């Protein structure tokens, strides 16, 4: 750091950057000043000045004796981890024996533990110095050494192999083999433990980990109340009126599918709703949704159980809210200029990649930017809301408004007989109506479908049995929390 001149100080004072500059009248306020210095160390870095009026920013200077220098040195020793700080003493022109004291506090670098002053951590909220909340401090500690504080690799001793959804696991192995990410002989594995070893989510002695349960569990919510994702479609551009909402309590592979299905349901503009890629024209391309959803599930933090990720669709945008924080020392603006991936859940990220979901290791965020640009969409926006990272993708054209006042599109049964294959055409009118209902509201179970159309549960269950027998629909997810979806029998382009 070069020696400052009084002209340099005047330049800094007139930048109007209060978030990265703190002025105190004298060292009589040294404790408050050092608290701000600690906040600079934990936020974006900044200058601390003594001898400047904090409101008018007039350069006053102050007397500096040996006792003053010793006092400053003593206070600097109160920072932990230890940091090499230097105080500069700058003469004030026209004020003999008066000096401005300047101390530069650098911004944090990635993976460093949060700083404390006199045993307490501080951080900046706009231009205000605040004591860092315990949960944020703990999160920073964990981020400073992700391997040491890895939630995903903590053994989940209360779970047993019976808690693993073998269907999800087998599907992940099949997709991984198809994409060359898992050896072909994995398909012949005789036990669930052997299959799980391919995803590196077991302890050294083959115990299930937290990561294994949230990735492949039958009912992970039983062990982790925050293993869920909230989905919502709002009317307009603010959160004042729901059109649809769901809370998906399932493993991460099932959550990923649920996010995609929810977005297909509410964001398609033309084509068949169940034709995912080749004919649909989506407001946001499905490959952007997939990458954003993977990013949401891969980078979320798990230590705090009262925070869950969410996906909110508005008329003009979609927002992915992810519990977590930017890499230490990185602002949202810097992140958007140079997006980069530092996964704190390395095993979860690796399992989703090996299971065929992620298209490129560590490239998800860059892919989101690239795909949005290719689609002619505005550049994605990243922002930090307390304890959450928010990804916003704005639409090129707003979503079409709903056709009726109660939030449902009219004509549930219209078009059921158009363009369907011979099997569907041969079904009775009531069964075809249930097929159309599932097509419009994917993911609902039989009682929920019955509620939508006003029929009895037994009637819908009978229709569902006919549709399943004809291989027209399928059930996804756990028995209690899953629902029915149209099978892609008409799409040969995936």
C-alpha positions in Angstrom: 0.0 0.0 0.0 1.5 3.3 -1.1 1.8 6.3 1.3 -1.2 8.5 1.2 -1.2 12.2 0.7 -3.8 14.7 1.9 -4.9 15.0 -1.8 -5.4 11.2 -1.9 -7.6 11.4 1.2 -9.7 14.2 -0.3 -10.2 12.1 -3.4 -11.4 9.1 -1.3 -13.7 11.3 0.8 -15.4 12.7 -2.3 -16.1 9.3 -4.0 -19.3 9.1 -1.9 -18.6 5.4 -1.2 -19.6 5.2 2.5 -19.8 1.4 2.3 -16.0 1.2 1.9 -15.0 4.3 4.0 -15.5 5.1 7.7 -14.6 8.5 9.2 -14.1 9.2 13.0 -13.4 12.5 14.5 -10.7 11.2 16.9 -9.2 8.0 18.3 -11.6 8.5 21.2 -13.9 6.5 19.0 -11.3 3.8 18.3 -13.4 0.9 19.4 -16.3 1.8 17.0 -13.7 2.5 14.3 -12.1 -0.9 14.7 -15.5 -2.6 14.7 -16.0 -1.0 11.3 -12.5 -2.2 10.3 -13.6 -5.7 11.2 -16.7 -5.3 9.0 -14.5 -4.2 6.1 -12.4 -7.3 6.5 -15.5 -9.4 6.3 -17.2 -7.6 3.5 -15.5 -5.6 0.7 -12.5 -3.9 2.4 -12.3 -0.2 3.1 -10.6 2.8 4.7 -10.8 3.8 8.3 -9.9 7.5 9.0 -9.4 9.3 12.3 -9.3 13.1 12.3 -12.2 13.6 9.9 -15.7 14.8 10.8 -18.0 11.9 10.1 -20.9 14.0 8.8 -19.3 16.9 7.0 -16.2 14.9 6.0 -14.1 18.0 6.8 -10.4 17.2 7.4 -9.6 18.2 11.0 -6.7 16.1 12.1 -5.8 15.2 15.6 -2.9 15.2 18.0 -0.8 12.0 17.7 1.5 11.1 20.6 3.4 7.9 21.3 0.5 6.9 23.5 -1.9 7.2 20.4 0.3 5.0 18.3 0.6 2.4 21.1 -3.2 2.4 21.6 -3.8 1.8 17.9 -1.2 -1.0 17.9 -2.9 -2.7 20.9 -6.3 -2.5 19.1 -4.9 -4.1 16.0 -3.7 -7.1 18.0 -7.4 -7.8 18.9 -8.2 -9.0 15.3 -8.4 -12.7 14.8 -7.1 -14.4 12.6 -4.0 -12.2 13.0 -3.6 -9.7 10.1 -0.8 -7.3 9.3 -2.3 -3.9 9.3 -0.5 -0.6 8.9 -1.5 2.9 10.2 -0.4 5.9 8.2 -0.1 9.4 9.7 -0.6 12.2 7.3 0.0 15.9 8.1 -2.9 18.3 7.7 -1.8 21.5 5.8 -2.3 24.7 7.8 -2.9 22.8 11.1 0.4 22.3 12.8 0.9 19.0 14.7 -2.5 17.7 13.4 -2.6 14.5 11.5 -5.1 12.2 9.8 -4.7 8.6 10.8 -5.5 6.2 7.9 -5.8 2.4 8.0 -6.6 0.2 5.0 -8.5 -3.0 5.7 -8.4 -5.4 2.7 -11.3 -7.4 1.3 -11.5 -11.1 2.3 -10.2 -13.7 -0.1 -12.1 -16.9 -0.9 -12.1 -19.6 1.8 -10.9 -17.5 4.7 -12.5 -17.6 8.1 -14.4 -14.5 9.1 -12.5 -12.0 11.2 -13.4 -11.0 14.7 -12.4 -7.9 16.7 -12.1 -8.3 20.4 -13.9 -11.7 20.1 -16.8 -10.5 18.0 -17.4 -10.6 14.2 -18.8 -7.6 12.3 -19.9 -7.0 8.7 -21.3 -4.2 6.6 -25.0 -3.8 5.8 -25.0 -1.0 3.2 -23.0 1.7 5.1 -23.8 0.5 8.6 -21.6 -1.7 10.8 -23.5 -4.6 12.3 -22.5 -7.5 14.5 -22.5 -10.6 12.3 -25.4 -13.0 13.2 -24.4 -16.4 14.6 -25.8 -18.4 11.7 -23.9 -16.2 9.1 -20.7 -16.5 11.2 -21.0 -20.3 11.4 -21.7 -20.5 7.6 -18.5 -18.4 6.9 -16.6 -20.8 9.1 -17.8 -23.8 7.2 -17.1 -22.1 3.9 -13.6 -21.4 5.0 -12.9 -25.2 5.1 -15.6 -27.0 3.1 -14.1 -30.4 3.4 -13.7 -30.2 7.2 -17.3 -29.0 7.7 -18.9 -31.0 4.9 -22.6 -31.6 5.7 -23.1 -34.0 2.8 -20.4 -36.4 4.1 -21.7 -36.6 7.7 -22.8 -40.2 8.4 -26.6 -40.6 8.7 -26.5 -43.4 11.2 -30.3 -43.4 11.7 -30.9 -44.3 8.1 -30.7 -47.8 6.7 -30.3 -49.2 3.2 -34.1 -49.7 3.2 -34.4 -45.9 3.1 -32.8 -45.8 -0.4 -35.1 -45.4 -3.4 -33.7 -48.1 -5.6 -35.6 -46.9 -8.6 -34.0 -43.5 -8.5 -30.6 -45.1 -7.9 -31.0 -47.5 -10.9 -32.2 -44.7 -13.2 -29.2 -42.6 -12.2 -26.8 -45.5 -13.0 -28.5 -46.1 -16.3 -28.2 -42.5 -17.4 -24.7 -42.4 -16.1 -23.7 -45.4 -18.1 -25.4 -44.0 -21.2 -23.4 -40.9 -21.0 -20.1 -42.7 -20.3 -19.8 -41.4 -16.7 -20.2 -44.7 -14.9 -18.7 -48.0 -15.9 -21.0 -50.3 -17.8 -20.5 -53.1 -15.3 -22.4 -51.0 -12.7 -25.6 -52.2 -14.2 -24.8 -55.7 -13.0 -24.2 -54.7 -9.3 -26.0 -57.0 -7.0 -26.5 -54.8 -3.9 -27.6 -51.2 -3.3 -24.3 -50.5 -1.4 -22.3 -51.5 -4.5 -24.4 -49.2 -6.6 -24.0 -46.3 -4.2 -20.3 -46.6 -4.3 -20.2 -45.3 -7.8 -21.5 -41.9 -6.5 -19.0 -41.5 -3.6 -21.7 -40.9 -1.1 -20.8 -43.5 1.5 -18.3 -43.3 4.4 -15.1 -45.3 4.2 -16.9 -48.2 6.0 -20.0 -48.0 3.7 -22.3 -46.1 6.0 -25.0 -43.9 4.4 -24.2 -40.2 4.5 -26.5 -37.2 4.5 -25.7 -36.8 0.9 -26.8 -40.3 0.0 -30.1 -39.7 1.7 -30.9 -36.4 0.0 -29.8 -37.7 -3.4 -31.4 -41.2 -3.3 -33.7 -41.4 -0.3 -37.2 -42.7 -0.5 -38.5 -40.1 2.0 -35.6 -37.8 2.9 -37.9 -35.4 4.6 -38.2 -38.0 7.4 -34.5 -37.2 8.3 -34.1 -33.7 7.0 -37.1 -31.3 7.2 -35.5 -28.9 4.8 -35.0 -31.4 2.0 -37.7 -29.8 -0.1 -38.2 -27.1 -2.7 -41.0 -24.5 -2.9 -42.6 -23.8 -6.3 -44.9 -21.0 -7.1 -46.6 -19.2 -10.1 -47.7 -15.7 -9.2 -50.1 -13.5 -11.1 -48.4 -10.3 -12.3 -45.0 -9.2 -11.1 -45.2 -9.2 -7.3 -46.0 -11.9 -4.7 -49.5 -10.8 -3.9 -51.6 -13.5 -5.6 -50.8 -17.2 -6.2 -51.9 -19.0 -9.3 -50.3 -22.3 -8.4 -47.9 -23.5 -5.7 -46.4 -26.7 -4.5 -43.9 -27.9 -1.9 -41.9 -30.9 -3.2 -40.7 -33.1 -0.4 -38.5 -35.6 -2.3 -34.9 -36.5 -3.1 -32.8 -34.2 -5.3 -33.3 -36.2 -8.5 -37.1 -36.0 -8.0 -36.9 -32.3 -7.0 -35.1 -31.6 -10.2 -37.8 -33.3 -12.3 -40.5 -31.5 -10.3 -38.9 -28.1 -11.1 -38.7 -28.9 -14.8 -42.3 -30.1 -14.9 -43.6 -27.1 -13.0 -41.8 -24.7 -15.4 -43.1 -26.6 -18.4 -46.6 -26.4 -17.0 -46.5 -22.6 -16.6 -44.0 -21.3 -19.1 -44.8 -23.0 -22.4 -45.9 -20.7 -25.3 -46.7 -23.2 -28.1 -46.6 -26.8 -29.0 -47.6 -29.8 -27.0 -47.0 -29.3 -23.3 -45.6 -32.8 -22.9 -43.2 -32.5 -25.8 -40.2 -31.2 -23.9 -37.6 -30.1 -26.4 -38.3 -30.4 -30.1 -41.7 -28.7 -30.6 -42.2 -26.6 -27.5 -41.3 -22.9 -27.7 -40.7 -22.0 -24.0 -40.5 -18.6 -22.5 -37.1 -19.7 -21.1 -35.5 -22.7 -22.9 -35.7 -25.9 -20.9 -31.9 -26.3 -20.9 -31.7 -23.0 -19.0 -34.2 -24.2 -16.5 -32.3 -27.5 -16.1 -29.0 -25.7 -15.4 -30.6 -23.2 -13.1 -32.4 -26.0 -11.2 -29.2 -28.0 -10.9 -27.4 -24.9 -9.7 -30.1 -24.4 -7.1 -29.9 -27.9 -5.8 -26.1 -28.3 -6.0 -25.0 -25.1 -4.3 -27.6 -24.8 -1.6 -26.4 -24.9 2.0 -27.8 -27.6 4.4 -26.6 -26.6 7.9 -29.6 -24.3 8.6 -32.8 -26.3 8.6 -35.2 -23.3 8.5 -34.2 -22.3 5.0 -35.2 -24.0 1.8 -34.7 -23.2 -1.9 -37.6 -21.9 -4.1 -38.6 -21.2 -7.7 -41.0 -18.4 -8.4 -42.5 -17.7 -11.8 -43.9 -14.2 -12.5 -45.4 -12.7 -15.7 -42.0 -11.2 -16.6 -39.3 -13.4 -14.9 -38.4 -16.5 -13.0 -36.5 -16.4 -9.8 -34.4 -19.1 -8.2 -33.8 -18.5 -4.5 -30.9 -20.5 -3.1 -29.9 -20.7 0.6 -26.2 -19.7 0.6 -23.8 -16.9 -0.2 -21.4 -15.8 -2.9 -17.8 -17.0 -2.7 -16.1 -14.9 0.1 -14.9 -11.6 -1.3 -17.1 -11.7 -4.4 -19.8 -9.2 -5.0 -22.9 -9.9 -7.1 -21.6 -7.4 -9.7 -18.3 -9.1 -9.9 -19.9 -12.5 -10.1 -22.0 -11.5 -13.1 -19.0 -10.2 -14.9 -17.1 -13.4 -14.3 -19.3 -16.2 -13.1 -17.5 -19.1 -11.5 -18.4 -22.3 -9.6 -17.0 -23.2 -6.2 -19.4 -26.1 -5.1 -19.7 -26.5 -1.3 -21.5 -29.8 -1.9 -18.9 -31.5 -4.1 -20.2 -35.0 -3.6 -23.8 -34.0 -4.4 -22.6 -32.1 -7.5 -20.6 -35.1 -8.6 -23.5 -37.5 -8.1 -25.8 -35.4 -10.2 -23.2 -35.2 -12.9 -22.5 -38.9 -12.8 -26.3 -39.6 -12.8 -26.5 -37.8 -16.2 -28.2 -34.6 -15.0 -25.5 -32.0 -15.3 -24.1 -31.5 -18.8 -20.6 -30.3 -17.8 -18.7 -30.5 -14.5 -18.4 -27.0 -13.1 -19.9 -25.3 -16.1 -23.5 -24.9 -15.0 -23.4 -21.1 -14.2 -21.5 -20.3 -17.4 -24.0 -22.4 -19.4 -26.9 -20.4 -18.0 -25.3 -17.2 -19.3 -24.5 -18.8 -22.6 -27.9 -20.3 -23.2 -29.7 -17.1 -22.2 -27.6 -15.2 -24.7 -28.3 -17.8 -27.5 -32.1 -17.5 -26.8 -32.0 -13.7 -27.0 -32.9 -13.3 -23.3 -31.4 -10.5 -21.1 -28.3 -11.5 -19.2 -29.1 -13.4 -16.0 -29.0 -11.3 -12.8 -27.5 -12.5 -9.5 -28.2 -10.8 -6.2 -27.7 -11.5 -2.5 -30.7 -11.3 -0.2 -29.9 -12.1 3.5 -28.9 -15.8 3.6 -30.0 -16.4 0.0 -28.5 -16.0 -3.5 -31.1 -15.1 -6.1 -30.8 -15.9 -9.8 -33.3 -13.9 -11.9 -34.0 -14.7 -15.6 -36.1 -12.1 -17.2 -38.4 -13.0 -20.2 -38.0 -11.5 -23.6 -41.8 -11.5 -23.8 -44.2 -11.7 -20.8 -46.2 -14.8 -20.2 -49.7 -14.8 -21.5 -52.3 -13.9 -18.9 -54.7 -16.5 -17.5 -58.0 -16.8 -19.3 -60.3 -16.9 -16.3 -60.5 -15.2 -13.0 -59.9 -18.4 -10.9 -56.5 -19.0 -12.4 -57.4 -22.0 -14.6 -57.2 -22.1 -18.4 -60.6 -22.7 -19.9 -61.3 -25.7 -22.0 -59.7 -28.5 -20.0 -61.3 -31.1 -22.3 -60.8 -29.2 -25.5 -58.4 -30.8 -27.9 -58.2 -34.1 -26.1 -59.3 -36.0 -29.2 -57.1 -33.9 -31.6 -53.7 -35.3 -32.4 -53.8 -38.2 -29.9 -52.9 -41.6 -30.9 -55.3 -44.5 -31.5 -55.0 -45.8 -28.0 -56.2 -42.5 -26.5 -58.9 -42.2 -29.1 -60.3 -45.6 -28.2 -60.8 -44.7 -24.5 -64.1 -43.4 -23.1 -64.8 -39.7 -22.9 -64.5 -39.6 -19.1 -61.1 -41.3 -19.2 -59.9 -39.0 -21.9 -61.0 -36.1 -19.7 -58.8 -37.4 -16.9 -55.9 -37.8 -19.3 -56.3 -34.1 -20.3 -56.5 -33.1 -16.6 -53.2 -34.9 -15.9 -51.7 -33.2 -19.0 -52.7 -29.8 -17.7 -51.8 -30.4 -14.0 -48.8 -32.8 -14.0 -47.6 -34.0 -10.6 -51.0 -34.3 -8.9 -52.1 -37.5 -7.1 -55.6 -39.0 -7.5 -57.3 -37.1 -4.7 -55.9 -33.8 -6.0 -57.1 -34.6 -9.5 -60.5 -35.5 -8.2 -60.6 -32.1 -6.4 -59.7 -30.3 -9.6 -62.5 -31.8 -11.6 -65.2 -32.4 -8.9 -65.3 -36.2 -9.3 -65.0 -38.8 -6.6 -61.6 -40.3 -5.7 -62.6 -43.8 -6.7 -63.7 -42.6 -10.2 -60.3 -40.9 -10.8 -58.4 -43.9 -9.4 -60.3 -46.1 -11.9 -59.4 -43.8 -14.8 -55.8 -43.7 -13.6 -55.7 -47.5 -13.6 -56.9 -47.6 -17.2 -54.4 -45.0 -18.3 -51.6 -46.8 -16.6 -52.6 -50.1 -18.0 -52.4 -48.5 -21.5 -49.0 -47.1 -20.6 -50.2 -43.5 -21.2 -49.2 -42.1 -17.8 -46.7 -42.8 -15.1 -46.3 -42.1 -11.4 -43.2 -40.2 -10.3 -41.9 -39.7 -6.8 -42.7 -41.3 -3.5 -46.1 -43.0 -2.9 -47.3 -40.3 -0.6 -45.8 -37.2 -2.1 -45.5 -38.1 -5.8 -48.1 -37.7 -8.6 -49.0 -38.6 -12.2 -47.4 -37.4 -15.4 -48.1 -38.0 -19.1 -45.7 -40.5 -20.6 -43.8 -39.1 -23.6 -45.1 -41.7 -26.0 -45.6 -39.2 -28.8 -42.1 -37.7 -28.6 -39.3 -39.6 -30.4 -36.9 -36.6 -30.6 -35.5 -36.6 -27.0 
